[in-house]
Amino acid sequence: MSTVSTTSRFPSFQNGDRMTRAEFHYIYDKMPDDGRAELVGGVVYYVASPLKLQHGTSHVQLSGVLAAYVAHTSGTQVADNATILLGDDGEPQPDLFVRILPEFEFVKKLAARSPTAG
């Protein structure tokens, strides 16, 4: 059950609100662009924009490391501030992430079966 605040002209989230991804999207699409919220495990986390210098410089350095990794690793992709859909109760937007492309999922499954894995 969500506990969404509607005291302003736009609906907003409170940290800890519980809802489905459909409810989250309905409200998030109506919010002004200056807010950022993520849904993780069915729980809303309202996130302030990271504007600190240390965050910005670390972000650039880590972006470079991940870009180099992806350039040398087939079937992977790096993304910056993109939303990830995780089932019905998760929709985080990490600063950076690396993913295995769908057409390469079979490689991950084969590696997990390998006698040398894990």
C-alpha positions in Angstrom: 0.0 0.0 0.0 1.5 3.3 -1.0 1.6 6.4 1.2 2.2 9.0 -1.5 2.0 12.6 -0.5 -0.3 14.8 -2.6 0.0 18.0 -0.6 1.5 19.8 -3.6 0.2 20.1 -7.2 2.2 17.0 -8.1 2.2 13.7 -6.3 5.5 12.9 -4.6 7.2 10.1 -2.9 8.4 9.7 0.7 11.3 7.5 1.6 10.0 4.1 2.5 6.8 4.2 0.5 5.9 0.7 -0.6 4.4 0.1 -4.1 4.4 -1.8 -7.3 6.4 -0.8 -10.3 3.2 0.2 -12.1 2.2 2.5 -9.2 5.7 3.9 -9.1 5.7 4.8 -12.8 2.3 6.4 -12.6 3.5 8.8 -10.0 7.0 9.3 -11.2 5.8 10.3 -14.7 3.8 13.2 -13.1 6.7 14.5 -10.9 8.7 17.6 -11.8 12.1 16.9 -13.4 14.1 18.1 -10.3 13.2 15.0 -8.3 14.7 11.6 -8.4 13.3 8.4 -6.9 14.1 4.8 -7.2 12.1 1.6 -6.5 14.1 -1.2 -4.9 12.4 -4.3 -3.6 9.0 -2.5 -3.7 10.4 0.3 -1.5 10.7 3.9 -2.7 14.0 5.8 -2.1 14.0 9.5 -2.8 17.5 10.4 -3.9 18.9 13.9 -3.9 21.0 14.8 -6.9 24.7 14.1 -6.3 26.3 17.4 -7.1 29.5 17.2 -5.0 32.9 17.5 -6.7 34.2 14.2 -5.2 31.2 12.4 -6.7 31.7 14.0 -10.1 35.4 13.2 -10.3 35.0 9.6 -9.0 32.2 9.1 -11.5 34.4 10.1 -14.4 37.2 7.9 -13.3 35.0 4.9 -12.8 33.3 5.5 -16.2 36.7 5.2 -17.8 37.5 2.0 -16.0 34.1 0.4 -17.0 34.4 1.7 -20.6 37.9 0.0 -20.9 36.5 -3.2 -19.4 33.5 -3.2 -21.9 35.9 -2.5 -24.8 37.7 -5.7 -24.1 34.8 -7.9 -23.0 32.4 -9.2 -25.7 28.8 -9.1 -24.9 28.8 -6.4 -22.3 27.5 -2.8 -22.3 28.2 0.1 -19.9 25.5 2.7 -19.1 25.3 6.0 -17.2 22.2 7.0 -15.3 19.9 4.6 -17.1 16.9 2.9 -15.4 17.1 -0.8 -14.8 13.8 -2.8 -14.6 14.0 -5.5 -12.0 10.8 -7.4 -12.0 7.6 -5.9 -10.6 9.2 -4.3 -7.5 12.5 -2.8 -8.6 13.5 0.1 -10.8 16.8 1.6 -9.7 18.7 4.2 -11.6 22.4 3.6 -10.7 25.1 6.1 -11.6 26.9 3.5 -13.7 26.4 -0.2 -14.5 27.7 -2.9 -16.7 25.4 -5.5 -18.1 25.6 -8.7 -20.1 23.7 -8.2 -23.4 20.6 -10.4 -23.8 22.1 -12.2 -26.8 25.1 -13.2 -24.6 23.1 -14.6 -21.7 23.9 -18.2 -22.8 27.6 -17.5 -22.1 26.8 -16.6 -18.5 24.8 -19.8 -18.1 27.6 -22.0 -19.6 30.2 -20.4 -17.4 28.0 -21.2 -14.3 28.0 -24.9 -15.3 31.8 -25.0 -15.7 33.7 -27.2 -13.2 36.0 -24.3 -12.6 33.3 -21.8 -11.9 32.8 -20.4 -8.4 
